[in-house]
Amino acid sequence: MIKKEDIQQLVEYFLADTDKFIVKISVGKENKIHIYIDGDSDVSIDDCVVLSRHIESKIDRDIEDFDLNVSSSGVGEPLLHIRQFQKIISKPIEVLLKEGTKFKATLLGVEDNNIKIAREIKTKGKKSKKFSTGEAEIIALDDTKHVKEIIII
């Protein structure tokens, strides 16, 4: 059985001295390996292919059969790594707190395990679709279920 720690070590070695980083690694039943990466700049398909080939070259298929999937962290997926937050400062996010409150906000900053945000506040009026920005506040990431970037098209 392939160990997650071994895969993580291979990926960390390969990504060292690049602007790419691990978001999540999972090794499931029957050696189904899923690796999600992100970067301070965009992650291309080529980045994923080259990493996949590197890993495949380091594991002997005659000893361990495996299924490998390397991809970038998807749009709309929860942000899991502090570096993901840093690259979307001043962009809209969705926050779901552990206690169940869900709201939209603008990410103003990130430090340690906290995010600084300004909540989106609906302008008064039943049919109003206008929003204003609230006061800046700090939320501990430990108090959130998830934070996602909102993509505006």
N, C-alpha and C positions, 0 to 999 in steps of 0.2 A: 504494500500500500504506500502510495506517495504521501509524504507529509507536507502539510501547509508550510511549515517552517522552512523546509528545503526549497520549496518554490519561491517563498518570499526572499530567501537569501539569493537565489538566482536572479530574481527581478531587481532587487536592490543593487546588486553588483552591476547589472546591465545598465540601470538608469542613473548610476552614480555619475556625477559631472555633466548631467543634462538638466534641463528645466522640467523634466517629467517626474512624476511621483506615483506611488501606489495609492489607490483609493480603497480598494477592497480585493481580497483574494479568498476564494473558497475552493476547497477540495472535497467533493462529495463522493457518494457511493460509486463504485466501479471507476475510481480515479477520474471523475469529471472535474476538470480544473477550469475555473472562471477567474480571470484577472481583469480588473478595471483600473485603468490608469488615467491620469489627467496631467496637465502641464500648466506652467505659468503662461505659455503661449498655447496655441491650438494643438490638439493631438490629431495627427493624420492617420489614414488607413495604413500608409507605409510604416509609420511608427509602430503600429500594432503588429503588422506582418513581420517586421524585423525582430521585435521582441519575441514573437511566437516562434520564429525559426531558431532564435538563440536558445530558448528553453527546450525545444525539440532536439537540438543538437547535444544537450547536456543530459538527457534522459534516454537510457537504452530501452527501446521498445521490445527487445527480446526478453528483458527482465520484467518490465512494467508496461502493460498496455494502458493507454490513457486517451482521454478526449480533452483537447485544449481549446479554450476560447479566450482570446485577448481582445478587449475593446476599450474604447474611451468611455468615461463616465457619461451616461446619457442625459440629454436635455430633459428636464422635469424630474430627474432623480434627486433624492435628498443629498444635500452637501454633507460629506463625511470627513473631509480633511480641511484643516484650518487654511491651507493654501488655496483651496477652492473659494473660500470666502474672500480672501485678499484680492483675487482677480475680478470680483464683481462689486467692489465698493462703488457706491452711488447708483446701483441698479436696483430694480424692484425685486422683492422676495416675498414668499409666503411662509409664514411661521405658524406651526401648530405646537402649542404648549402641552405639556404632559397632563395638565388639568382639563384640557379639551378646547380651550379658546384657540380660534384660528383667525388670522388676520393678515392683511397685506401691509408691507412697509417698504421703506427704502433703506438699504444697508449703508450706514454711514462709516462704519469702521469695525475692526476686529482686533482684539488683543487678548492674549492668553486663551481662556476658555469662555470669553464673553463677546457678544456682538453689540454694537451700538446701532440703534435703528431709529427711524421716525415713522410712526404708524400712519397709515392712510386713513383719513377721517372723512366720512361722507358729509357733503354740504347739506345743510338743512333743506327740507322740502321733500315731499313724498316721491316725486318723479325725477328728482335731480340725479344726474349721473356724474356730477362733478365731485372731486375730492380735493382735500387740502392735506397738508402734511402737519402732523402733530409735533410735539416737543420731542427732543432727543431723549432716548432712554437706553439703559443697558440691560441686556438679558443674558443670563448664564446659559450656555449651550446645554448644560446638564438639566435645565428646566424645560427643554424642548423635546418633542417627539421627533420632529423633523423641521428642516429649513430647506426650501427649494427656491431656485432662481425662477423668476417669472419671465418668460420670453414674450416680448411684444412684437407682433408682426405688423 
